[in-house]
Amino acid sequence: MECKGGTGETGAESGLISDWAELTHECLLNILSRLTFEHRWTGPMFVCKPWLNACKDPSLNSVFDLETRFDSSTESTRWWTPEFERRIDAMLRSVITWSNGDLTEIFTRHCSDLSLNFAAQRCPNLQVLSMKSCPRATDAAMAQIANHCRNLKQLDISYCYEISHESLTLIGRNCPNLKILKRNLMNWLDPSQHVGIVPADYLNACPQDGDTEAAAIGKFMPHLEHLEIRFLKLSAKGLVSICEGCLKLEYLDLSGCANLTSRDILNSTSNLKDLKEVKKPNFYIPRSVFHTERYGHWRLYDERFQTDVFRI
C-alpha cells in the first residue's frame, strides 16, 4: 500500500481509507443504481450484509431484466430443465417481494405459473411483461395477470405454447392500454436450429390455431401499434381479422407466415393508414415441408413464390 507524503503512514493508518461496508445506505444506493440488474446479482449482493440489504431496496427493483443475459448467451439445453426454471422463478419472486409492489417491467424467459401468479398478486403497476420460452406458463396464470395487472402496455408471450387464444382474449378485454404484442412461434418450417436444444415434444406442440388467435387479437386489442406474429399459422382470413380490428397498427411482423401471399398482405393492410413497416414472410420454404404429388411442385411455385403477376 502506498505511503502518504513520505511519512511512512499508509492510507489505512491515516484514516483515509474507510471500510466499504460502512458506506451510508444512500451512498450505496447511488452506487448500485449505476449497475445493471445482472451485475448486482453477480457481485455486490455477496459482499456483505449491508450491501445485500441495499440491493433489496425497492428503488432498485422496479425492473426485472434477464433478457440481456439470455440474448448475450448461446441457448442451452439446460435452460429447458425444471431445475433452471425453478432458479428463474426464485429470482423473480425475490425481486417481486423486494419491489414492494413497485415492479413495473419484467423481462425474462423460462419462468412458470408459480412466479407469474405471484407477480399478478403483488405487481398491480406492471406495465411490461416479456416472458419468452416458458413451456410451463399456462392460460391459468395469464388469467391472473389479466385480472390484476390492468396497466399492461407491452406483452411478449413468444414461444409459450401452453398459452392460447383464451389468454389473448382476457388480456385484450382487461388491459385497454396494451400497445405492443409479440406472439412469435419457433421456425416450424425449418426447425433444425432448435433440434437438440428444445425438447422434441415441445417443438411438436406448436400451436395450430393461428386464425383463432388472430380473431382474438383483432376483436379485443384495438389499440395495438406494434404486432409480431412470426411463424403464426394463420390464413388470409386471420390477417383480415387483425387488420380490421387493429386500425392503429404501425408495425406488423409476418415473417414466416407461410400461408399468406403477397396479395393477401397487400389487400388486408390497405386500410391501415398508420402502418409504417410490414415484415413479409420469407417465401423460401424447404421442399421437405410439403408432400406434393407428381407435378405438385408447380402448385408450390404458384402459391409460395407469388406468381400473382400471371393471375387474372
PyMOL commands that set and color helices and strands:
alter all, ss='L'
color gray80, all
select helices_A, chain A and resi 11-14+20-22+25-32+37-42+44-46+49-55+58-60+67-71+77-80+82-99+113-122+139-148+165-174+191-193+200-203+210-220+236-245+262-269+287-289+296-304+308-310
alter helices_A, ss='H'
color red, helices_A
select strands_A, chain A and resi 63-65+105-109+128-132+154-156+180-182+226-228+251-253+277-279
alter strands_A, ss='S'
color yellow, strands_A
deselect
rebuild
show_as cartoon
